[in-house]
Amino acid sequence: MFVAADKDHSHYDCFVLAVLTHGGDGNVLFGVDGNGIALEELMAPIKQCRTLAGKPKICVIQVNHLRGFLSASTSFILFQLVMV
């Protein structure tokens, strides 16, 4: 996310992120290396990107077995539209 946040997005109208992963308790997403990251920590660099200010940031996150988000451990898709 830091790489994407450091880019110049002046010529683009929005930012779209798609993540397909596994999750754990407390909004934690896991990468292929097995390390977890909080959803808020994942999104922070994009929210702070100056060239995306005022533009829609669309995040589609598909998580398997995300305990804590839902009462059932099922797959779901979270749509988050962030205007900053």
N, C-alpha and C positions, 0 to 999 in steps of 0.2 A: 504494500500500500504506500510505503514511503516513496517508491519509484514513481508510482502514478501521481502522487501528490506533488512531486517536484517538477513534473512536466508543465509546459505552458499550454493551458486549455483555452486560451483566448479565442481561438477560431472554432470552438465547439459549443453546442447549445446545451449539452447536459453530460452527465457522467453515469454510466451503467456498470454495475458490478454484479456478477453471478458467482455464487459460491455453493458447491455441493460437497458436503463433508459429514462428519460424525460430531456429536456434541456430548456434553456432560452437564453436571449440575451447575446452576448459577450462570447461565448464558455463555458458557465456554464452548468454543469451537476447536476441533482438533485438526491439525495438519497432517500431511503424510509422514512427518517425522515423529508424530505422537505427542508433540508439545501442544498445549492448549493456549488459547488466547481469548480474552473476553471480547464479546461483540462490540462493546463500546471502544475498546482499545484498537480493534481492527478498523473502525470507522473514523477515529480521531484525526488521522492525517488528511483524509479527504474533506472532512468538515472544516479544517483549518487552511485548506488550499486557497490562496488568494485569487487565482484565475478561475476558480469555480464558484466564487462568491456570487450569490443571487441566481445561480443556475440550479436546476433540479438534479439531485443525486438519487438515482434509482438503484436500490439494492434488492436482489432476489437471492435469498439464502435458503437452500434446501438442506435440512439437517435430519439425520437418522438418529433415533434414540436420544433425544434431548430431554433428559429428566430435569424437571424444574420449570421448563417453559410450559409444558402441557401435563395434564394429569395422566395421560396415556403415552406410552413410549412408541409413538408412531411417526412416520414421516410427515412433514408439512412444509409449506412454502410461506416464508415471511416476506411481505412486500413492505419496504420502508422508503418513503419519499421524504427526503430531507431538504428543506430550503434554508440555506444559510446565506 
